[in-house]
Amino acid sequence: MPAPNTQEIERKICEALVDGALQRKWAVTVFDSEEDAIEDSSDRDAILDAMFATDEETLTFKDGQGAKVGAIYLTHGEGRTVINNHTTEPELEALVDAVMAKFG
């Protein structure tokens, strides 16, 4: 169940980020501002459940060799600007750009 402030467009953006990461074979960690709610996961449903359990989280991505690809800070309740901040690694920029071209 999405956090109370999550808007429909945010859900779509978040799903697209997770789907894009998993298509790239990245593992996802969801930090819920207190702890890692899920760590190095490729389980789409578990990742999304952890994301939508809170109003803000940081997603950290690792490639297939365990190297950090980057991180995205999300704040729900902001609509199309749910992506509050992110690191600037080229691989992550490509994912964010692709998602925002579709929904931004």
C-alpha positions as CSV (number, residue, x, y, z in Angstrom):
1,M,0.0,0.0,0.0
2,P,1.5,3.4,-1.0
3,A,2.4,5.9,1.6
4,P,-0.3,8.5,2.2
5,N,1.4,11.2,0.2
6,T,2.2,9.1,-2.9
7,Q,0.5,10.3,-6.0
8,E,-0.3,8.1,-9.1
9,I,2.4,9.8,-11.2
10,E,4.9,9.1,-8.5
11,R,4.0,5.5,-8.4
12,K,4.5,5.2,-12.2
13,I,7.9,7.0,-12.0
14,C,9.0,4.8,-9.1
15,E,7.9,1.6,-10.9
16,A,9.8,2.7,-14.1
17,L,13.0,3.4,-12.1
18,V,12.8,0.0,-10.5
19,D,12.0,-1.8,-13.8
20,G,14.8,0.0,-15.5
21,A,17.3,-0.9,-12.8
22,L,16.2,-4.5,-12.9
23,Q,16.4,-4.7,-16.7
24,R,20.0,-3.5,-16.3
25,K,20.6,-6.3,-13.8
26,W,21.2,-3.9,-11.0
27,A,20.6,-4.9,-7.3
28,V,18.5,-2.3,-5.4
29,T,18.8,-1.3,-1.7
30,V,16.0,0.8,-0.2
31,F,17.0,3.0,2.7
32,D,13.9,4.2,4.5
33,S,15.6,7.1,6.4
34,E,16.2,4.8,9.3
35,E,17.6,1.5,8.0
36,D,18.0,-0.6,4.9
37,A,14.4,-1.9,4.5
38,I,15.6,-4.2,1.7
39,E,19.2,-4.8,0.6
40,D,20.7,-5.7,-2.8
41,S,17.5,-7.1,-4.1
42,S,16.1,-7.9,-7.5
43,D,12.6,-8.7,-6.2
44,R,10.5,-6.0,-7.8
45,D,7.5,-6.4,-5.5
46,A,9.6,-6.4,-2.4
47,I,11.5,-3.3,-3.6
48,L,8.3,-1.4,-4.4
49,D,6.6,-2.5,-1.1
50,A,9.6,-1.1,0.8
51,M,9.6,2.1,-1.2
52,F,5.9,2.8,-0.7
53,A,5.9,2.1,3.0
54,T,7.4,5.5,3.7
55,D,7.2,9.1,2.4
56,E,10.9,9.3,1.5
57,E,13.7,6.9,0.7
58,T,17.1,6.5,-0.9
59,L,17.6,3.8,-3.6
60,T,21.2,2.6,-4.0
61,F,22.0,0.6,-7.1
62,K,24.8,-2.0,-7.6
63,D,25.8,-3.7,-10.9
64,G,26.2,-7.4,-11.4
65,Q,29.8,-7.3,-9.9
66,G,28.6,-5.5,-6.8
67,A,30.0,-2.1,-7.8
68,K,27.9,0.9,-6.8
69,V,26.2,2.4,-9.8
70,G,24.6,5.4,-7.9
71,A,21.8,6.5,-5.7
72,I,18.4,8.3,-6.0
73,Y,16.7,10.2,-3.2
74,L,12.9,10.2,-3.5
75,T,10.3,12.3,-1.7
76,H,6.7,11.3,-2.1
77,G,4.0,14.0,-2.2
78,E,5.9,16.0,-4.8
79,G,4.3,14.7,-8.0
80,R,6.5,14.6,-11.0
81,T,9.4,15.8,-8.9
82,V,9.4,12.7,-6.8
83,I,13.1,12.3,-7.7
84,N,14.4,14.8,-5.3
85,N,18.1,14.3,-6.0
86,H,20.5,11.7,-7.5
87,T,24.1,11.0,-8.1
88,T,25.6,11.7,-11.5
89,E,27.1,8.5,-12.7
90,P,26.5,8.1,-16.4
91,E,24.6,4.8,-16.1
92,L,22.3,6.3,-13.5
93,E,21.8,9.5,-15.4
94,A,20.7,7.4,-18.4
95,L,18.1,5.7,-16.3
96,V,16.8,8.9,-14.8
97,D,16.7,10.7,-18.1
98,A,14.8,7.8,-19.8
99,V,12.2,7.7,-17.0
100,M,11.7,11.5,-16.9
101,A,11.5,11.6,-20.7
102,K,8.5,9.3,-20.4
103,F,6.8,10.8,-17.4
104,G,8.4,14.3,-16.8
